[in-house]
Amino acid sequence: MALTGEDGDAEVKIPWTGFDLINAFNAWKKSEDAGRRFVVDVSGAAKLEATGLAWRTEVSAQVFEEAVVDLGKALKAWTASRRGKRAGRVVGHPRFKKKNVERGSFRMRNKVSKTKTGERATIRLGENGPRSVTLPGIGAIRVHDDTRRLRRMLASGRARVLFATVSRRGGRWRISLNVQAADVHPAARHKPRGKADHAGWAGVDRGLHVPVVAAGADGSEVLRVATAPKALRSAQPVTRRLQKSVSRKAKGSASRRAAVRRLARHHERVRARRHHFLHQVSNALVKTHDRLVIEDLNITGMLANHRLAAAISDAAWGELARQVTYKQSWRGGQVLIADRWFPSSKTCSGCGDVNQALTLANRVFHCEHCGLALDRDLNAAVNLAAWGEQHYLSQVLDPEARGQVTNAHRREGSGRRARADETSPDDVGTLTASAA
């Protein structure tokens, strides 16, 4: 309505920022436009009375406010994209969220208020047992995981809950806590290197035949993951059966909704299996190497090949790179992104000659110049490691990688305890998607 009014009157103010949108929504939710009802007086005459959103008191106000804040960010990104002030792909106008009973989420802030007995947060853990989370407006909720380790970090001041996101996926509800934690324990962090130190880089090659191969610049292979679960392909028979079950049900019927829920749970298990494997691989890389080099793959362009699109999507190369980047930042390591046009597979790691005739069918790299014969994936990993030694000083590193999020775990048993400004070695553990 405000956009329409602006077309006819330039003085009409459009609520564009999150703060303005919150004020506009608070004024609207109590107005007649938000809701009306018929009221019969003593004389029997009926009239309309403004009620606003009748159910607004049943839901925490933070749910509305956080949604409006997200809308403000989306509008800002859309405006900047239209004016050419935003890098990257074109951002479209925000769309209404689809009403879907199987998928949905909302976010709530953790507000801390001071009381006579101390500080009290709106998001609390362990009030109704060790496996409980208390949310504002909802109360105590029983959860699957034990919150004891996170409660210990909160009590010692080594962590602070910022947000809680409640989401529904695959027929299950999840509560994700955004926690600001202290730095990882020094015993779990990599030792810092000087600027003059060019060595120690390990190239990571991602592929379909061999999921991951890591090697050093000297040609030594440090890690090889020969097989992957191929979660999507192995689950294809069950997926096909469940999809047929959905298509055979009448639209709008209860049996179709039940079939859709079964299919959603199946896809969630496939996703959990894939992410569990990726977490294992990324943990193995960041725990043993402080310097990693990965390729900037054009995954979107590769998906245009319909013969390999399903296999590439199942490999989840982008998710593996994301996990390696943020986990390496936790441990104080470095991750370099090699240039997309760097021919790591076609370049000879021995003499540097480029074999333009190399195809995907050639699993062994043969150099016609120096006679080197080497596994294709190992050769690419060695070239990436050498690229890192040559280019690491000119790269601008982003250690944050979408923000630092640490799963709250604490070391048990005897030994040195963590201080208030650091986390224990177990704090760097990563939960799989099935346990999230």
C-alpha positions in Angstrom: 0.0 0.0 0.0 2.8 2.4 0.8 4.5 1.7 -2.6 1.2 2.4 -4.4 0.7 5.6 -2.4 4.2 6.8 -3.3 3.4 6.6 -7.0 0.7 9.3 -6.6 2.3 11.3 -3.8 6.0 11.7 -3.4 5.6 12.7 0.2 4.3 9.3 1.3 6.9 7.7 3.6 7.6 4.1 3.0 8.7 2.0 6.0 11.9 0.5 4.6 14.2 -0.2 7.5 13.6 -2.9 10.2 12.8 -0.3 12.9 10.2 1.5 10.7 8.6 -1.8 9.7 8.3 -2.9 13.3 6.5 0.4 14.2 4.3 0.1 11.1 3.4 -3.5 12.0 2.6 -2.6 15.7 0.3 0.1 14.5 -1.4 -2.2 12.0 -1.9 -5.2 14.2 -4.3 -3.3 16.5 -6.2 -1.5 13.7 -9.5 -2.4 12.1 -7.6 -3.5 8.9 -6.1 -6.4 10.9 -9.4 -7.8 12.1 -13.0 -6.9 12.9 -15.9 -8.6 14.5 -19.7 -8.0 14.9 -20.8 -6.7 18.2 -24.5 -6.7 19.2 -25.5 -3.9 21.7 -28.4 -3.9 24.1 -30.8 -2.6 21.5 -30.0 -5.5 19.2 -28.1 -3.5 16.7 -25.0 -5.1 15.2 -21.9 -3.1 14.4 -18.3 -3.8 13.4 -15.7 -3.4 16.1 -11.9 -3.3 15.5 -10.2 -6.3 17.1 -6.8 -6.3 15.4 -5.0 -9.6 15.3 -7.0 -11.6 17.8 -4.2 -14.2 18.2 -1.3 -11.8 18.6 -1.1 -12.3 22.3 -0.7 -16.0 21.9 2.6 -15.6 20.1 5.7 -14.0 21.3 6.3 -10.5 19.9 9.8 -11.5 18.9 8.5 -13.8 16.3 7.0 -10.9 14.4 9.9 -8.5 15.1 12.5 -10.9 13.8 10.5 -11.6 10.6 10.2 -7.9 10.0 13.9 -7.4 10.6 14.6 -10.0 7.9 12.2 -8.2 5.6 14.1 -5.0 6.2 17.4 -6.7 5.2 15.8 -8.2 2.1 14.4 -4.8 1.0 17.8 -3.2 1.6 19.5 -5.8 -0.5 17.0 -5.5 -3.3 17.4 -1.7 -3.4 21.2 -1.9 -3.4 21.1 -4.5 -6.2 18.8 -2.3 -8.3 21.1 0.7 -7.9 24.2 -1.3 -8.7 25.7 -0.9 -5.2 25.6 -4.6 -4.3 28.1 -7.1 -5.7 27.1 -10.6 -6.8 24.0 -11.9 -8.6 20.8 -9.8 -8.9 18.6 -9.8 -5.9 14.9 -9.9 -6.5 12.0 -8.3 -4.5 11.1 -10.2 -1.3 8.3 -12.7 -1.7 5.7 -13.9 0.7 6.7 -17.0 2.6 5.0 -20.1 1.3 2.4 -21.7 3.7 3.7 -25.2 4.0 3.0 -27.4 7.0 6.2 -29.4 6.5 8.7 -26.6 6.4 8.8 -23.5 8.5 10.9 -21.6 11.1 10.9 -18.6 13.4 13.6 -16.9 15.4 13.7 -15.5 18.9 16.2 -13.2 20.6 17.7 -13.9 23.9 17.0 -10.8 26.1 18.8 -10.6 29.4 17.2 -8.5 32.2 18.6 -7.7 35.7 16.7 -9.0 38.7 17.3 -8.9 42.4 18.9 -12.3 42.3 21.0 -11.6 39.2 20.6 -11.6 35.5 17.8 -13.6 33.9 17.7 -14.6 30.2 14.5 -15.2 28.2 16.1 -18.3 26.7 17.2 -20.7 29.4 18.4 -24.3 29.5 17.9 -27.0 32.1 15.0 -25.5 34.1 12.7 -28.5 33.5 15.4 -31.1 33.5 18.8 -31.5 31.8 17.1 -32.1 28.4 14.9 -28.9 28.3 15.0 -25.5 26.7 12.8 -22.6 27.9 11.6 -20.2 25.2 9.8 -16.9 25.7 6.0 -17.2 25.3 6.3 -21.0 24.8 7.8 -22.2 28.1 9.9 -25.3 28.8 10.3 -27.8 25.9 11.8 -31.2 26.2 14.6 -31.8 23.7 16.5 -34.9 22.6 20.1 -33.8 23.5 21.5 -33.2 26.9 22.2 -29.5 27.5 24.6 -30.1 30.5 27.8 -29.2 28.6 26.3 -26.0 27.2 24.9 -25.0 30.6 28.4 -25.4 32.1 29.8 -23.0 29.5 27.0 -20.5 30.1 27.4 -20.7 33.9 31.2 -20.1 33.6 30.8 -17.1 31.3 32.5 -18.9 28.3 29.4 -18.7 26.1 26.3 -16.6 25.6 23.1 -17.5 23.8 22.2 -14.9 21.1 19.3 -16.5 19.2 17.1 -19.5 19.1 15.7 -20.7 15.8 12.8 -23.2 15.9 12.3 -25.0 12.6 10.4 -28.0 11.3 12.0 -30.3 8.8 11.1 -33.8 7.8 8.3 -34.0 10.4 10.6 -33.1 13.3 11.0 -29.9 15.2 14.4 -28.6 15.9 15.8 -25.9 18.2 19.1 -24.4 17.0 20.9 -22.1 19.5 23.2 -19.4 18.1 25.9 -19.2 20.7 28.8 -16.7 21.0 31.6 -18.8 22.6 35.1 -18.1 23.6 38.0 -19.0 21.4 38.9 -22.7 21.0 41.3 -24.1 23.6 44.9 -23.5 22.6 45.6 -27.2 22.6 43.1 -27.6 19.8 44.4 -24.6 17.8 47.1 -24.7 15.2 50.4 -23.0 16.0 50.8 -19.6 14.2 53.2 -19.4 11.3 55.3 -16.5 10.3 54.8 -14.6 7.0 58.0 -15.8 5.6 56.9 -19.5 6.0 55.7 -20.7 2.6 55.5 -24.4 3.4 52.9 -26.6 5.0 50.2 -26.2 2.4 48.0 -29.2 1.5 45.9 -29.2 -1.7 42.4 -30.7 -1.5 41.0 -32.1 -4.7 37.3 -33.0 -4.8 35.9 -35.4 -7.4 33.3 -38.0 -8.2 35.3 -41.2 -8.6 37.4 -40.3 -5.5 35.6 -37.9 -3.2 38.7 -36.3 -1.6 42.4 -36.5 -2.1 44.8 -34.2 -0.2 48.5 -33.9 -0.9 51.5 -31.7 -0.1 53.6 -29.7 -2.6 56.3 -32.3 -2.4 54.0 -34.9 -3.9 53.2 -36.8 -0.7 49.6 -38.0 -0.4 48.3 -37.1 3.1 44.7 -38.2 2.8 42.6 -40.2 0.4 38.9 -40.8 0.9 38.3 -43.6 -1.6 34.6 -44.1 -1.2 31.6 -41.9 -0.4 28.2 -43.1 0.9 26.4 -41.6 -2.2 23.3 -41.1 -0.1 21.0 -40.0 -2.9 21.9 -42.8 -5.3 21.8 -45.6 -2.7 18.4 -44.4 -1.4 16.9 -44.1 -4.9 14.8 -47.3 -4.8 13.1 -46.2 -1.6 12.7 -42.6 -2.9 11.1 -43.9 -6.1 8.6 -46.1 -4.1 7.7 -43.3 -1.7 7.2 -40.8 -4.6 4.9 -43.2 -6.4 2.9 -43.6 -3.2 2.4 -39.8 -3.1 1.4 -39.6 -6.7 -1.2 -42.3 -6.3 -3.0 -40.6 -3.4 -5.9 -38.2 -4.0 -4.9 -34.5 -3.7 -6.0 -32.9 -0.5 -6.6 -36.3 1.3 -5.3 -37.3 4.6 -3.5 -40.3 3.1 -1.6 -38.0 0.7 -0.5 -35.8 3.6 0.8 -38.9 5.4 2.6 -40.1 2.3 4.2 -36.6 1.9 5.4 -36.8 5.5 7.0 -40.2 5.0 8.8 -38.9 1.9 10.0 -35.8 3.8 11.4 -38.0 6.6 13.2 -40.1 4.0 14.8 -37.1 2.3 15.9 -35.9 5.7 17.6 -39.2 6.5 19.4 -38.9 3.1 20.5 -35.4 4.0 21.7 -36.5 7.4 23.8 -39.4 6.0 25.5 -37.1 3.5 26.2 -34.4 6.1 27.6 -37.0 8.5 30.1 -38.1 5.9 31.1 -34.5 5.1 31.6 -33.7 8.7 33.9 -36.7 9.1 36.0 -35.6 6.1 36.2 -31.9 7.0 37.2 -32.8 10.6 40.0 -35.1 9.3 41.3 -32.3 7.2 41.3 -29.4 9.6 42.6 -31.4 12.6 45.7 -32.5 10.8 46.6 -29.5 8.5 46.7 -25.8 9.3 47.0 -24.7 5.7 44.5 -26.0 3.0 43.9 -25.1 -0.6 40.6 -25.9 -2.3 39.4 -25.0 -5.8 36.8 -22.5 -6.7 34.6 -24.9 -8.7 31.8 -23.6 -11.0 29.3 -26.0 -9.5 26.3 -24.2 -11.0 27.8 -24.6 -14.5 28.6 -28.2 -13.9 25.0 -29.0 -13.0 24.1 -28.1 -16.6 25.5 -31.5 -17.6 22.5 -33.7 -17.0 24.6 -36.8 -17.1 26.6 -35.8 -14.0 24.1 -33.3 -12.3 22.7 -35.9 -9.9 26.2 -37.2 -8.9 27.6 -33.7 -8.4 24.6 -32.7 -6.2 25.0 -35.8 -4.2 28.8 -35.1 -3.7 27.9 -31.7 -2.1 31.3 -30.1 -3.0 30.0 -26.6 -1.9 29.0 -27.9 1.6 32.4 -29.5 2.1 34.2 -26.3 1.3 31.9 -24.4 3.6 32.6 -26.8 6.5 36.3 -26.8 5.9 36.4 -23.0 5.9 34.6 -22.3 9.1 36.2 -25.2 11.0 39.6 -24.1 10.0 38.8 -20.6 11.3 38.0 -22.0 14.7 41.4 -23.6 14.9 43.3 -20.6 13.7 44.3 -22.2 10.4 44.2 -20.8 6.8 42.2 -21.8 3.8 42.9 -20.5 0.3 40.6 -20.6 -2.7 42.5 -21.4 -5.9 41.5 -19.5 -9.0 38.7 -21.1 -10.9 40.7 -21.1 -14.2 43.8 -22.7 -12.7 44.2 -26.0 -14.6 45.1 -28.2 -11.6 44.2 -31.5 -13.3 45.8 -30.7 -16.6 49.1 -29.3 -15.2 52.0 -31.7 -14.6 53.1 -31.5 -11.0 56.6 -32.4 -12.0 57.5 -29.9 -14.9 54.5 -27.7 -15.1 53.5 -28.6 -18.6 49.8 -28.3 -19.4 48.1 -31.3 -21.1 45.1 -29.7 -22.9 44.0 -33.1 -24.3 43.2 -34.5 -20.8 39.6 -35.7 -20.5 37.4 -37.0 -17.6 38.0 -40.5 -18.8 41.7 -40.3 -18.1 42.2 -41.4 -14.5 46.0 -41.4 -14.8 47.9 -38.3 -15.8 50.7 -38.9 -18.3 53.0 -36.0 -19.1 54.4 -36.1 -22.6 57.1 -33.6 -21.7 58.8 -35.2 -18.7 57.2 -38.7 -18.7 55.5 -38.4 -15.3 52.7 -40.9 -14.7 50.6 -40.1 -11.7 47.1 -40.6 -10.4 44.9 -37.8 -11.8 43.4 -36.7 -8.5 46.8 -36.8 -6.7 48.4 -34.7 -9.4 45.7 -32.1 -9.0 46.1 -32.0 -5.2 49.9 -31.5 -5.5 49.3 -28.6 -7.9 46.9 -27.0 -5.6 49.4 -27.2 -2.7 52.1 -25.7 -4.9 49.7 -22.9 -5.9 49.1 -22.1 -2.2 52.8 -21.7 -1.5 53.1 -19.2 -4.4 50.0 -17.2 -3.8 49.1 -17.2 -0.1 50.6 -13.8 0.5 48.5 -12.1 -2.1 45.2 -13.7 -0.9 42.7 -11.8 1.3 41.5 -14.3 3.9 38.1 -14.2 5.5 38.4 -16.1 8.8 34.8 -15.6 9.8 33.1 -17.7 7.1 29.5 -16.8 7.9 30.2 -16.3 11.6 31.7 -18.5 14.3 29.4 -21.1 15.8 30.7 -23.6 18.3 28.8 -26.6 19.5 28.9 -26.6 23.2 30.9 -29.6 24.5 33.2 -29.8 27.5 36.0 -32.1 28.4 35.2 -34.6 31.1 37.4 -36.1 33.7 40.6 -34.9 35.3 43.1 -32.5 33.8 43.5 -28.9 33.0 40.2 -27.0 33.0 39.3 -24.3 30.6 39.3 -20.7 31.8 36.5 -18.2 31.3 38.1 -16.9 28.1 38.6 -20.2 26.3 36.8 -23.4 25.4 37.9 -26.9 26.0 39.3 -29.2 23.3 35.9 -31.0 23.0 34.2 -27.7 22.2 35.3 -28.0 18.6 33.3 -31.2 18.0 30.6 -30.9 15.3 27.2 -32.5 15.6 25.8 -34.3 12.5 22.6 -33.2 10.9 20.7 -36.2 12.3 21.5 -35.1 15.9 21.0 -31.4 15.4 
